[in-house]
């Protein structure tokens, strides 16, 4: 895993909010149930996202959370930066104090390549693209589950 569990939850939550639309306010419990995320951890993640203005928090009756911007305008890097931070991407892969192109560690060239590709992917992938990919994956899983149930009923 290249990012933390809270970051994974943040990406899944933001993709969920993108799928329900900009205008709809969604409560923590709805997201938690839909995405199988523990509600207390999700609440903390949503607070981080709200403090960074990626989501808007509405209090009181009819409250909840919604995206603050169009999903086309949000990339995965923004979410990653808010939840996990990007400082670790610049650290030495084996933990040496000084590691650079002039004084590389044994993993420097490999990690540098991975880091560049990861950053490019996170910066070019929009939340809209991620939400669409998640939706396709969920539809595929649902279809497979339905087919599997039909086969198991047919073989009994």
C-alpha positions as CSV (number, residue, x, y, z in Angstrom):
1,X,0.0,0.0,0.0
2,X,1.4,3.4,-1.0
3,X,-0.8,5.4,1.2
4,X,-2.4,5.1,4.7
5,X,-5.8,3.6,5.5
6,X,-7.2,7.1,6.3
7,X,-6.0,8.3,2.9
8,X,-7.7,5.3,1.3
9,X,-10.9,6.2,3.2
10,X,-10.6,9.8,2.1
11,X,-10.3,8.8,-1.6
12,X,-13.3,6.4,-1.3
13,X,-15.3,9.1,0.5
14,X,-14.5,11.8,-2.0
15,X,-15.4,9.4,-4.9
16,X,-18.7,8.6,-3.2
17,X,-19.5,12.3,-2.8
18,X,-18.6,12.8,-6.5
19,X,-21.0,10.0,-7.5
20,X,-23.9,11.4,-5.5
21,X,-23.4,14.9,-7.0
22,X,-22.3,18.4,-5.9
23,X,-25.6,19.5,-4.5
24,X,-26.4,16.6,-2.3
25,X,-25.5,16.6,1.4
26,X,-24.5,13.3,2.7
27,X,-24.2,12.3,6.4
28,X,-21.3,10.3,7.8
29,X,-23.5,7.3,8.6
30,X,-24.6,7.0,4.9
31,X,-21.0,7.1,3.6
32,X,-19.8,4.8,6.3
33,X,-22.5,2.2,5.5
34,X,-22.1,2.5,1.7
35,X,-18.3,2.3,1.7
36,X,-17.8,0.0,4.8
37,X,-15.7,2.6,6.6
38,X,-15.8,2.9,10.4
39,X,-17.9,6.0,11.2
40,X,-15.6,7.4,13.9
41,X,-12.5,7.3,11.6
42,X,-14.6,8.6,8.7
43,X,-15.7,11.6,10.8
44,X,-12.0,12.5,11.5
45,X,-11.1,12.1,7.8
46,X,-14.0,14.3,6.8
47,X,-12.9,17.0,9.3
48,X,-9.5,17.0,7.6
49,X,-11.1,17.3,4.2
50,X,-13.4,20.1,5.4
51,X,-10.5,22.1,7.0
52,X,-8.7,21.9,3.7
53,X,-11.8,23.1,1.8
54,X,-12.1,19.9,-0.3
55,X,-15.5,19.2,1.2
56,X,-18.1,21.5,2.8
57,X,-19.6,20.6,6.2
58,X,-23.2,21.5,6.9
59,X,-24.3,21.4,10.5
60,X,-27.8,20.8,12.0
61,X,-30.9,19.1,10.5
62,X,-30.3,18.3,6.9
63,X,-26.6,18.7,7.4
64,X,-23.8,16.5,6.2
65,X,-21.0,16.8,3.7
66,X,-20.7,17.7,0.0
67,X,-17.8,18.4,-2.4
68,X,-16.6,22.0,-2.3
69,X,-15.6,21.9,-6.0
70,X,-16.4,20.1,-9.2
71,X,-14.8,16.6,-9.2
72,X,-13.1,17.5,-12.5
73,X,-11.1,20.1,-10.6
74,X,-9.9,17.9,-7.8
75,X,-7.0,15.5,-8.3
76,X,-6.0,12.6,-6.1
77,X,-2.8,14.4,-5.2
78,X,-4.8,17.1,-3.3
79,X,-6.5,14.4,-1.2
80,X,-3.2,12.5,-0.6
81,X,-1.4,15.8,0.4
82,X,-4.2,16.6,2.9
83,X,-4.4,13.2,4.6
84,X,-0.9,11.7,4.4
85,X,1.2,14.7,3.5
86,X,3.9,14.5,0.8
87,X,7.0,14.8,3.0
88,X,7.6,11.1,3.1
89,X,7.9,11.0,-0.7
90,X,11.1,13.0,-0.5
91,X,12.7,10.9,2.2
92,X,15.3,8.2,1.6
93,X,13.8,4.8,1.0
94,X,16.1,3.2,3.5
95,X,16.1,6.0,6.0
96,X,19.5,7.5,5.4
97,X,20.0,11.2,6.5
98,X,21.6,12.2,3.2
99,X,20.3,10.6,0.0
100,X,20.3,12.4,-3.3
101,X,21.4,12.0,-6.9
102,X,25.0,12.7,-5.9
103,X,25.1,10.5,-2.8
104,X,22.4,7.9,-3.5
105,X,21.4,5.0,-1.3
106,X,21.1,1.5,-2.9
107,X,17.3,2.1,-3.6
108,X,17.6,5.8,-4.7
109,X,17.2,5.3,-8.4
110,X,14.4,2.8,-8.1
111,X,12.5,4.9,-5.5
112,X,13.0,8.1,-7.4
113,X,11.4,6.5,-10.5
114,X,8.5,5.1,-8.4
115,X,8.0,8.5,-6.7
116,X,7.9,10.3,-10.0
117,X,5.3,7.9,-11.5
118,X,3.2,8.0,-8.3
119,X,3.2,11.8,-8.2
120,X,2.3,12.0,-12.0
121,X,-0.6,9.5,-11.4
122,X,-1.9,11.3,-8.4
123,X,-1.7,14.8,-10.1
124,X,-3.3,13.7,-13.4
125,X,-6.1,11.5,-12.0
126,X,-9.2,13.6,-11.2
127,X,-11.8,12.7,-8.7
128,X,-14.3,12.5,-11.5
129,X,-12.2,9.7,-13.1
130,X,-11.7,7.9,-9.8
131,X,-15.5,8.1,-9.1
132,X,-16.3,6.7,-12.5
133,X,-13.7,3.9,-12.1
134,X,-15.2,3.0,-8.7
135,X,-18.7,3.0,-10.1
136,X,-17.6,0.6,-12.9
137,X,-15.9,-1.7,-10.5
138,X,-18.9,-1.8,-8.2
139,X,-21.2,-2.6,-11.1
140,X,-18.9,-5.4,-12.2
141,X,-18.7,-6.9,-8.7
142,X,-22.5,-6.7,-8.4
143,X,-22.9,-8.4,-11.8
144,X,-20.4,-11.2,-10.8
145,X,-22.2,-11.7,-7.5
146,X,-25.6,-12.0,-9.3
147,X,-24.2,-14.5,-11.7
148,X,-22.6,-16.5,-8.9
149,X,-25.9,-16.7,-7.1
150,X,-27.7,-17.8,-10.2
151,X,-25.1,-20.5,-10.8
152,X,-25.3,-21.8,-7.2
153,X,-29.1,-22.0,-7.4
154,X,-28.9,-23.8,-10.7
155,X,-26.5,-26.4,-9.4
156,X,-28.5,-27.3,-6.2
